[in-house]
Amino acid sequence: MRKIHVIGIGAGDPDQLTLQAVRALRSTDVFFILDKGEVKSDLAQLRREMLRTHLPEGKYRLVEARDPERDRSAGGAAYSPAVGDWRSARADIYEQLIAEELGEDESGAFLVWGDPSLYDSTLGILEEVLERGVVDFEYDVVPGISSVSALVARHRTGLNRVARPVQITTGRRLAEGFPEGVDDVVVMLDAHQTFRQYADQDIDIYWGAYIGTPDEILVSGPIAEAAPRIERLRAEARERKGWIMDTYLLRRNPKDQ
């Protein structure tokens, strides 16, 4: 039976690789990496560096494939179908890689940025591949340090306050309104800096980009004061690198409850 490891590799800092992740790396014969193109080539390069650091040369194979493009112009009712089409296109690639590049008695691995359970498609895609019945395998999941955990650690704060809940959501959802009954909201996948629409409220923001890497940027403070700086730094960083990954925590002060 083929075996697949889905390994969380942390938010960017190579030191965030857990001992469990290292053990999984060392039991893997083939590593699958999806190439996102030249703009994001440093993401693939970091994965290669992790392998070189923890594994003897010649003890594993590296197989790369081009990541399919997702229709990012789709909005509203078209958004979910567009994501579904993209995931199915990825499932086609996963299925081919496993069938053609992984022997019946070998183990393969996908190295997942952050944690596989948080806004990542790998587990759902593997389930889709299994449901098709073309190739059979078993898989396990190694948790990783998420960008959310890394963000609050770098800002030396917690996710929630005493006896209060915390919610993790997306920029798309935040644009529909601040979640009810929650004062601490973590926002991921926000390409439009949605926090700006709350600049007139008493809310603090803890923002970070490229967390755990040499390019890390951190900003915190009331949204009204921090937003202009975040906008400037974000634009400069995106122009310099061609891409950006950022996450932030919004903390509403009690008087606005």
NORNORQUI-V790180 format. One record per residue. RES is the residue in one letter. PHI is phi in whole degrees, -180 to 180 (none if undefined). PSI is psi in degrees with one decimal (999 if undefined). Layout:
res:phi:psi
RES:PHI:PSI
RES:PHI:PSI
This chain:
res:phi:psi
M:none:128.9
R:-66:147.8
K:-125:136.3
I:-121:131.7
H:-102:131.2
V:-106:107.1
I:-111:118.4
G:-75:126.9
I:-112:12.9
G:89:178.8
A:-89:2.2
G:144:-30.0
D:-80:119.2
P:-57:-25.7
D:-73:-9.5
Q:-84:-3.1
L:-67:125.3
T:-81:164.1
L:-62:-36.3
Q:-63:-39.7
A:-65:-41.4
V:-63:-40.9
R:-62:-40.4
A:-65:-40.4
L:-58:-43.8
R:-74:-12.3
S:-102:10.1
T:-103:137.0
D:-93:-37.4
V:-133:128.6
F:-108:130.3
F:-103:126.8
I:-126:127.1
L:-92:121.4
D:-82:121.7
K:-94:12.9
G:99:172.8
E:-61:-36.9
V:-59:-40.8
K:-107:27.6
S:-64:-26.0
D:-68:-22.1
L:-68:-41.6
A:-69:-36.7
Q:-64:-38.2
L:-62:-39.7
R:-62:-43.7
R:-62:-39.9
E:-64:-39.2
M:-62:-42.0
L:-65:-43.3
R:-64:-32.7
T:-70:-38.4
H:-106:-9.5
L:-127:141.4
P:-66:140.9
E:-62:137.7
G:87:-0.8
K:-94:0.8
Y:-153:164.2
R:-113:145.6
L:-116:121.9
V:-119:124.3
E:-116:146.1
A:-142:156.0
R:-80:129.5
D:-71:129.6
P:-65:149.4
E:-77:142.9
R:-104:143.0
D:-74:95.4
R:-84:-2.8
S:-86:-14.1
A:-70:129.2
G:-134:174.9
G:60:-132.2
A:-68:-18.9
A:-84:-10.0
Y:-65:-53.6
S:-61:-44.6
P:-61:-36.9
A:-65:-41.1
V:-66:-39.4
G:-62:-41.5
D:-64:-40.7
W:-65:-42.4
R:-65:-37.9
S:-67:-36.8
A:-65:-38.2
R:-66:-38.9
A:-61:-37.1
D:-58:-44.1
I:-68:-46.3
Y:-57:-46.0
E:-59:-44.5
Q:-66:-43.1
L:-61:-47.1
I:-66:-42.3
A:-69:-39.0
E:-97:-25.0
E:-110:-9.5
L:-118:119.7
G:-68:161.4
E:-59:-30.6
D:-109:19.5
E:-105:164.5
S:-117:139.8
G:-120:170.1
A:-150:145.3
F:-111:127.1
L:-95:112.3
V:-100:128.8
W:-62:131.0
G:74:-126.0
D:-120:134.5
P:-62:-17.2
S:-89:-8.1
L:-119:105.1
Y:49:48.9
D:-133:145.4
S:-97:-5.8
T:-58:-46.0
L:-64:-43.7
G:-63:-37.9
I:-68:-42.2
L:-63:-38.0
E:-64:-39.6
E:-63:-41.3
V:-61:-44.3
L:-64:-39.5
E:-64:-28.0
R:-68:-28.6
G:77:11.3
V:-80:-39.7
V:-132:141.4
D:-113:141.6
F:-164:165.2
E:-117:154.9
Y:-143:155.3
D:-129:168.8
V:-126:128.6
V:-108:115.4
P:-66:153.3
G:-129:170.0
I:-78:117.0
S:-78:164.1
S:-63:-27.6
V:-66:-49.3
S:-62:-43.0
A:-65:-37.9
L:-60:-53.6
V:-69:-30.0
A:-65:-43.3
R:-67:-29.9
H:-90:-0.4
R:55:49.7
T:-140:176.6
G:-107:171.6
L:-78:-33.7
N:-134:169.1
R:-107:170.9
V:-55:126.1
A:62:20.5
R:-120:144.7
P:-81:165.7
V:-129:144.7
Q:-123:137.9
I:-108:126.1
T:-144:-171.5
T:-115:164.0
G:-60:-36.4
R:-60:-42.3
R:-73:-38.6
L:-63:-31.4
A:-64:-21.5
E:-83:-9.9
G:139:153.7
F:-68:131.2
P:-56:137.4
E:-74:142.0
G:74:9.9
V:-132:134.2
D:-111:-10.7
D:-122:112.8
V:-128:122.9
V:-94:131.9
V:-119:128.2
M:-123:165.6
L:54:48.0
D:-112:98.3
A:-85:-6.9
H:-117:11.5
Q:51:54.3
T:-62:-21.3
F:-56:-22.4
R:-62:-27.3
Q:-74:-5.3
Y:-111:17.8
A:-67:-17.5
D:-90:3.1
Q:-109:161.2
D:-83:77.3
I:-130:132.9
D:-95:148.7
I:-122:138.5
Y:-120:104.0
W:-115:145.1
G:-151:144.1
A:-129:147.8
Y:51:41.9
I:-60:131.6
G:86:1.7
T:-111:169.2
P:-62:-18.9
D:-91:7.6
E:-52:136.6
I:-129:132.8
L:-128:136.9
V:-142:138.7
S:-145:159.8
G:140:179.7
P:-57:140.7
I:-55:-43.0
A:-57:-33.9
E:-89:-36.6
A:-83:-28.9
A:-56:-48.5
P:-59:-38.4
R:-68:-41.8
I:-62:-44.9
E:-57:-45.2
R:-66:-48.9
L:-65:-38.7
R:-65:-44.5
A:-64:-42.3
E:-64:-43.4
A:-67:-41.9
R:-65:-37.8
E:-67:-38.1
R:-73:-43.1
K:-101:-22.0
G:90:-7.6
W:-157:163.8
I:-150:141.4
M:-124:117.5
D:-136:158.5
T:-144:149.3
Y:-150:156.0
L:-110:127.9
L:-103:130.1
R:-125:106.4
R:-83:132.6
N:-77:150.4
P:-54:-33.4
K:-67:-15.3
D:-97:9.3
Q:-70:999
